């Protein structure tokens, strides 16, 4: 697989990963290397990664707690303090080894420490490989509100080594799959159709799908790096999906949903709304809903859940001038941006989802 140049960085795949990293380290005279991990990647991934490094530069490992609940400014403060205590300087390199929480938070920490130090992302989950690897979005949550604080800043290099996927439980794989399904829906029916028999695919097939997913997102980001237009399509399913994710995180009576699990619900809801507002074919909505049901257990909602979920949508980053803006689809690969949706239609979408 050829390496991909995206923004100001380069994404390397499989065998090209570690020679590229070692060359990068050797040619940049870094003063120290900090490896950011969470408790999961410390246990399962760090021992795989460290033997690949060929350098005499001092290495320090910084560990944070795993989980979206720790993607906060408080965690950043802890990492900033640790970097300072360990004599991090502007010539330090941060390597973020983990899923989307690590790459988002680690990229934000690196981009702001000493007004910016170099960093490398090594995504270890399917979600982070196909989503966080491209586009330079870094940041943290504000309470349970997703990704409210952050900057756009590109990693020097990103290394996608799918062998790390062997450490993942099935629910994490399904979470990443949701973003790949989204890429198909917003861009290409040909790519979408490859997921009809996803369970029959082998690791080599998965590698090819990950590579294609990265190319899809790169093409969008290259055309619209700051989300003024086309890049908004990447938020398909996220207006309601993020609100659902935040609501389940904040409600002690609900089981936390992984990002992709919530976005899968959001996409089914958005497809129904698309059918009603912009003419997405009803037969395709039914087919897509059926396919999603093969991969994701149905999330149950009570009538009391709807109002707080709808209220949370006002924090969506696509909103402007007090309007809640949806990305809808007229057909697979044909998005319509900045769509206003009445509350009654959102409630109907939930009824359709639960039916």
Secondary structure, DSSP 4 states (H G I P E B T S, - for coil): ---EEETTEEEEETTHHHHHHHHHHHHHT-S-EEEEEEHHHHHHTHHHHHTT----S-EEEEEE--SGGG-SHHHHHHHHHHHHHTT--TT-EEEEEESHHHHHHHHHHHHHGGG--EEEEEE-SHHIIIIITSS-B--EEETTEEEEE--B---SEEEE-GGGGGG--HHHHHHHHHHHHHHHHHH-HHHHHTTTTGGG--HHHHHHHHHHHHHHHHHHHHH-TT-SSGGGGGGTTHHHHHHHHHHHHH-TTSPPPPHHHHHHHHHHHHHHHHHHHH---HHHHHHHHHHHHHHSPPPP--HHHHHHHHHHGGG-TT-BTTB--EEEEEETTEEEEEE---HHHHHHHHHHHH-
